[in-house]
Amino acid sequence: MTHSLKEDPTFADNKGGREPVLSPDEEPPVSRILVIEDDLAVGKVLTVTLQLAGHEVRLARDLYSARDVLQQHDDFDAVVLDVNLPDGSGFDILRLLRQDLGRETPVLVLSALKQEENVIRALELGANDYVTKPFGPRELLARIRKWTG
């Protein structure tokens, strides 16, 4: 099996070069992160990137699974949330977290929806941050660190 750096989610582009997502001396605190992403490839990249940064990751691939996980577990330090899910909208997850469950868990929306109205809607529903796809793993990790301390 061949393996190229281009396909390796642990490496990010650096203007013509490749560099590791984490420097060798970087040891972030372990956080429990729920990733809600229906695209399997993106879910794997997110999972590997976050795990290599020392986080514990749980992946939910649809609205139903995400609701179930959130209703049964209240110990996530952050949620990475896609808006477009096969059985509903990530905005419904934001409403569940903020209104129904009353949780302040930091939510980073990661979406291909770049329109300003979607960003505003997410922020008004209680998202802490909004990142558009495609995303850089290092930027994502920096944003996660901002909310997980």
Secondary structure per residue as TSV (DSSP state, phi and psi in degrees):
chain	resnum	aa	ss	phi	psi
A	1	M	-	360.0	126.7
A	2	T	-	-89.0	151.4
A	3	H	-	-138.9	121.1
A	4	S	-	-110.7	154.4
A	5	L	G	-63.5	-30.9
A	6	K	G	-60.3	-34.7
A	7	E	G	-89.6	-8.9
A	8	D	-	-84.6	114.5
A	9	P	T	-70.4	-7.4
A	10	T	T	-84.2	-3.2
A	11	F	E	-119.9	145.1
A	12	A	E	-124.2	150.7
A	13	D	E	-64.6	141.4
A	14	N	E	-137.6	70.5
A	15	K	T	44.1	67.8
A	16	G	T	94.7	-13.3
A	17	G	E	-124.1	178.9
A	18	R	E	-122.9	140.7
A	19	E	E	-141.9	151.1
A	20	P	E	-63.6	149.7
A	21	V	S	-61.5	-39.2
A	22	L	S	-116.0	140.9
A	23	S	-	-78.0	156.7
A	24	P	T	-58.4	-29.8
A	25	D	T	-91.7	2.8
A	26	E	-	-89.1	117.9
A	27	E	-	-131.9	86.1
A	28	P	-	-70.8	158.3
A	29	P	-	-66.1	147.8
A	30	V	-	-74.0	129.9
A	31	S	-	-126.9	152.4
A	32	R	E	-94.4	120.0
A	33	I	E	-123.1	130.3
A	34	L	E	-96.7	122.8
A	35	V	E	-104.8	123.7
A	36	I	E	-113.7	102.1
A	37	E	-	-151.1	123.2
A	38	D	S	-82.5	-25.7
A	39	D	-	-76.9	115.8
A	40	L	H	-59.6	-42.3
A	41	A	H	-63.6	-45.5
A	42	V	H	-65.4	-40.4
A	43	G	H	-59.4	-41.3
A	44	K	H	-66.9	-42.8
A	45	V	H	-61.1	-45.8
A	46	L	H	-61.3	-45.9
A	47	T	H	-61.0	-49.8
A	48	V	H	-63.7	-44.9
A	49	T	H	-58.9	-47.6
A	50	L	H	-69.2	-38.7
A	51	Q	H	-65.6	-41.8
A	52	L	H	-64.0	-24.2
A	53	A	T	-85.8	3.1
A	54	G	T	95.4	8.7
A	55	H	-	-92.6	150.4
A	56	E	E	-90.4	129.7
A	57	V	E	-123.9	137.7
A	58	R	E	-122.1	133.5
A	59	L	E	-110.7	127.4
A	60	A	E	-117.3	133.5
A	61	R	-	-105.8	3.8
A	62	D	S	-155.3	170.0
A	63	L	H	-62.0	-43.7
A	64	Y	H	-59.5	-49.2
A	65	S	H	-63.2	-41.8
A	66	A	H	-62.5	-44.8
A	67	R	H	-59.2	-45.3
A	68	D	H	-59.9	-47.8
A	69	V	H	-62.1	-46.2
A	70	L	H	-67.6	-33.2
A	71	Q	H	-74.8	-25.8
A	72	Q	H	-93.8	-20.8
A	73	H	-	-131.0	131.7
A	74	D	-	-120.2	21.4
A	75	D	-	-109.6	23.0
A	76	F	-	-82.1	140.5
A	77	D	S	-86.6	-20.1
A	78	A	E	-163.8	159.4
A	79	V	E	-127.9	131.3
A	80	V	E	-105.1	120.0
A	81	L	E	-125.1	123.6
A	82	D	-	-84.4	144.7
A	83	V	S	-82.6	-42.5
A	84	N	E	-87.5	105.4
A	85	L	E	-115.6	152.7
A	86	P	T	-63.9	-26.7
A	87	D	T	-116.9	21.5
A	88	G	E	158.0	-161.2
A	89	S	E	-116.1	143.2
A	90	G	H	-61.6	-22.9
A	91	F	H	-61.2	-31.4
A	92	D	H	-65.4	-34.6
A	93	I	H	-67.3	-40.9
A	94	L	H	-60.1	-44.5
A	95	R	H	-62.1	-43.0
A	96	L	I	-58.3	-50.3
A	97	L	I	-62.2	-50.9
A	98	R	I	-79.9	-45.8
A	99	Q	I	-91.0	-53.4
A	100	D	I	-73.3	-44.4
A	101	L	S	-96.1	-14.0
A	102	G	-	63.2	31.5
A	103	R	-	-96.7	147.8
A	104	E	-	-106.7	18.0
A	105	T	-	-52.9	128.0
A	106	P	-	-59.5	135.0
A	107	V	E	-122.6	123.7
A	108	L	E	-107.4	113.7
A	109	V	E	-82.1	130.5
A	110	L	E	-123.5	107.3
A	111	S	E	-143.9	153.0
A	112	A	S	-80.5	-10.9
A	113	L	-	-76.6	109.5
A	114	K	-	-101.9	-4.7
A	115	Q	-	-65.9	140.2
A	116	E	H	-55.4	-38.4
A	117	E	H	-62.7	-32.2
A	118	N	H	-71.4	-40.4
A	119	V	H	-63.2	-46.7
A	120	I	H	-62.6	-44.0
A	121	R	H	-59.3	-45.9
A	122	A	H	-60.9	-45.7
A	123	L	H	-65.6	-39.3
A	124	E	H	-67.2	-29.2
A	125	L	T	-81.6	-5.1
A	126	G	T	115.3	6.8
A	127	A	-	-65.5	144.2
A	128	N	S	-88.2	-24.4
A	129	D	E	-157.4	161.3
A	130	Y	E	-142.5	122.4
A	131	V	E	-124.1	134.9
A	132	T	E	-95.4	150.0
A	133	K	S	-87.0	146.1
A	134	P	S	-71.3	153.4
A	135	F	-	-122.8	158.0
A	136	G	-	-95.7	128.6
A	137	P	H	-56.1	-38.2
A	138	R	H	-67.0	-40.2
A	139	E	H	-64.1	-43.5
A	140	L	H	-59.1	-45.1
A	141	L	H	-63.1	-39.2
A	142	A	H	-63.5	-40.3
A	143	R	H	-68.8	-38.4
A	144	I	H	-63.3	-44.3
A	145	R	H	-59.7	-36.4
A	146	K	H	-58.0	-36.7
A	147	W	H	-96.4	-18.7
A	148	T	H	-103.5	-5.1
A	149	G	-	69.1	360.0
